[in-house]
Structures are given as structure tokens and as C-alpha cells.
Amino acid sequence: MRKLISVLALCLAAQSADALEITAASTSAVKGGAKGDFTFGAITIKSIAYEKGGVIMPSTENKGKTYTDIKLLSKALYGKLEGCFKNGFTKPARAPAAPVVKVASFKPLKSRTRVANAEITFDGELLVMGGVMVSKKEEGTFWIAFPPDLVFPDGAFKSAVESAVIAAWTRKDRK
């Protein structure tokens, strides 16, 4: 029984250690609602809104269609964002580690340029839809198109995410 309790405690501690933490926020009132840019260590999401008591993630419009490219996957992260809008931002005691990045899946497309959409998760709490693009400069190479509201302050982290997605796509493509 003690081993079971200690294993559960260890799992809970590990789970909370991998949670995204808000490290910086800038919010302002826009047309009666609040809007802000939030930094989660190595990534920043711009234009997150708080309207009518709810957190609204940014979306991308293209050719008359609206795409939700950035989604929250956990209630905990939603609560943190809502708390920042309601109570203000408080800086964490220590800087969090870089988020764990996983490529959840690919959705192949019929386009010559954007060959697939890649679902990328950060610490299992945030989902970002990135585009796997064929390079026109170098034949046989790919690059990743991220939503315009996703910014990587750390260039090395962005490069690591791109490499992970491209590696996963090329492994999938060979099968």
C-alpha cells in the first residue's frame, strides 16, 4: 500500500512539474473585453481574449474560413489564463523548464505546398496546428508554418520543435 501511495505521489508531482506556467503577460482592455499576450517560457501566444466570462484563443482567417490553430487541452491552463485576466499576473517563483513537445498526429492535405497539418502538443496542455510545407528553394526538404499568433522568443527552441515535426513527418512518409 505504501508503494502504491508513493508511486501515485510521484506521478502527481511529475504531472504538475510538466505543466505549462505563465512566465509573462501583458493584458489590455479592447472594446469592452480584455486581450493579452501570454508567454509560457519558450513560447508566446498573442491575442488571447477574455470576453463574457470566458477565455477565447486566437484564430486564423483564410479565404473566408476561420481556423482554430491554437487550442487549450487542460482545465488547469484555462484556469491560469482566466486568473490572469481576473486577478492580474503574478510571476512564478522560478523559471519553468522548456515544455515537452510531442507530435500528436498528421492530417495529410491535397495541396502541393502545404502537404499536411501537424498537431503539436506542449506539455499535453496546449495544442498547436502547424503546417508541413514543401520547400520551393531546396527540393525534397520541408519547413513548418506556425500560426501567426504563436511566437518563439527562443530561436533554439523553435528550431528544435521544427526538427521534431519534420523528423516525425519524414518517418511517417517512409512507411
C-alpha positions in Angstrom: 0.0 0.0 0.0 2.9 2.4 0.8 4.5 1.7 -2.5 1.2 2.5 -4.3 0.8 5.8 -2.4 4.4 6.8 -3.1 4.0 5.9 -6.8 0.8 8.0 -7.0 2.5 10.9 -5.3 5.5 10.7 -7.7 3.1 10.6 -10.7 1.2 13.7 -9.4 4.5 15.5 -8.8 5.7 14.7 -12.2 2.4 15.7 -13.8 2.5 19.1 -12.1 6.1 19.6 -13.0 5.3 19.2 -16.7 2.5 21.8 -16.6 2.8 25.0 -18.6 3.5 28.0 -16.5 2.7 31.6 -17.5 6.0 33.5 -17.2 4.9 36.9 -18.6 1.6 38.5 -19.5 0.5 41.8 -21.0 -3.2 42.5 -21.0 -5.2 45.5 -22.0 -8.9 46.3 -22.4 -10.1 46.3 -26.0 -13.7 47.2 -26.9 -15.1 46.2 -23.5 -13.1 42.9 -23.3 -9.6 42.1 -22.3 -7.0 40.9 -24.6 -3.4 39.9 -24.0 -0.2 38.2 -24.9 1.0 35.3 -22.7 4.4 33.8 -22.5 4.8 30.2 -21.4 8.6 30.0 -21.0 9.8 29.2 -24.5 6.6 30.1 -26.4 4.3 33.2 -26.6 0.7 33.3 -27.7 -0.6 36.6 -28.8 -4.2 37.9 -28.8 -5.8 35.7 -26.2 -9.1 37.3 -25.3 -11.4 37.3 -22.3 -15.0 38.0 -23.2 -18.3 37.4 -21.4 -16.5 35.4 -18.7 -14.6 33.1 -21.0 -11.1 32.7 -22.4 -11.0 32.8 -26.2 -8.0 31.6 -28.0 -6.9 33.4 -31.2 -8.0 32.1 -34.6 -6.7 32.4 -38.2 -8.8 33.5 -41.1 -8.0 32.5 -44.7 -10.2 32.8 -47.7 -13.4 33.4 -45.7 -12.8 30.5 -43.3 -11.8 30.6 -39.7 -9.4 28.1 -38.3 -8.7 27.4 -34.6 -5.0 26.7 -34.8 -4.2 27.0 -31.0 -6.3 25.1 -28.5 -6.3 24.6 -24.8 -6.3 20.9 -23.7 -6.5 21.3 -19.9 -8.8 23.0 -17.5 -5.7 23.9 -15.4 -4.2 26.0 -18.1 -7.6 27.6 -18.8 -7.9 28.4 -15.1 -4.4 30.1 -15.1 -5.3 32.3 -18.1 -8.7 33.2 -16.5 -6.9 34.0 -13.3 -4.5 36.4 -15.1 -7.4 38.2 -16.6 -9.4 38.4 -13.4 -6.7 38.9 -10.7 -3.7 40.0 -12.7 -0.4 38.3 -13.4 1.9 37.1 -10.7 5.4 36.0 -11.8 6.3 32.4 -10.8 8.9 31.8 -8.1 11.3 30.0 -10.5 11.6 29.8 -14.3 9.9 26.7 -15.7 11.7 24.2 -17.8 11.1 24.2 -21.6 7.8 22.5 -22.4 7.8 18.9 -23.6 6.9 18.8 -27.3 5.1 15.9 -28.9 3.8 15.5 -32.4 0.3 14.1 -31.8 -0.7 13.4 -35.4 -0.7 14.4 -39.0 -3.5 15.2 -41.3 -2.4 14.9 -45.0 -3.7 17.5 -47.4 -4.1 17.6 -51.1 -2.0 20.7 -51.6 1.3 20.8 -53.3 2.7 23.4 -50.9 1.1 22.5 -47.6 1.3 18.7 -47.6 0.0 18.1 -44.0 -1.2 19.7 -40.8 0.7 18.6 -37.8 -0.9 18.6 -34.3 1.8 19.6 -31.9 1.3 19.5 -28.1 3.2 21.4 -25.5 3.2 19.6 -22.1 -0.1 18.0 -23.1 -1.9 21.2 -22.2 -1.7 23.2 -25.4 -2.3 22.1 -29.0 -0.9 24.0 -32.0 -1.7 23.1 -35.6 1.4 23.6 -37.7 1.7 23.2 -41.5 4.2 20.9 -43.1 5.3 22.9 -46.1 7.3 21.8 -49.1 10.4 24.0 -49.7 10.5 25.7 -53.1 14.2 26.6 -52.6 15.5 23.1 -51.8 13.8 20.1 -53.4 12.9 17.3 -51.0 13.0 19.5 -47.9 10.3 20.7 -45.6 9.7 23.6 -43.3 7.0 24.3 -40.7 4.4 27.1 -40.8 3.2 28.1 -37.4 0.0 30.1 -36.7 0.7 33.9 -36.7 -0.3 34.3 -33.1 2.4 31.8 -31.9 5.8 33.3 -31.3 9.0 31.6 -30.2 11.2 34.1 -28.2 13.9 31.3 -28.0 15.1 30.6 -31.6 16.8 27.4 -30.5 13.6 26.0 -29.1 11.7 26.9 -32.3 14.4 25.1 -34.3 14.1 22.0 -32.0 10.3 22.0 -32.5 10.6 22.3 -36.3 13.2 19.5 -36.3 10.9 17.2 -34.3 8.0 17.8 -36.6 10.0 17.3 -39.7 11.6 14.1 -38.4 8.2 12.7 -37.4 6.8 13.6 -40.9 9.6 12.0 -42.8 9.4 8.9 -40.7 5.6 8.7 -41.4 6.2 9.4 -45.0 8.5 6.4 -45.4 6.0 3.9 -44.1 
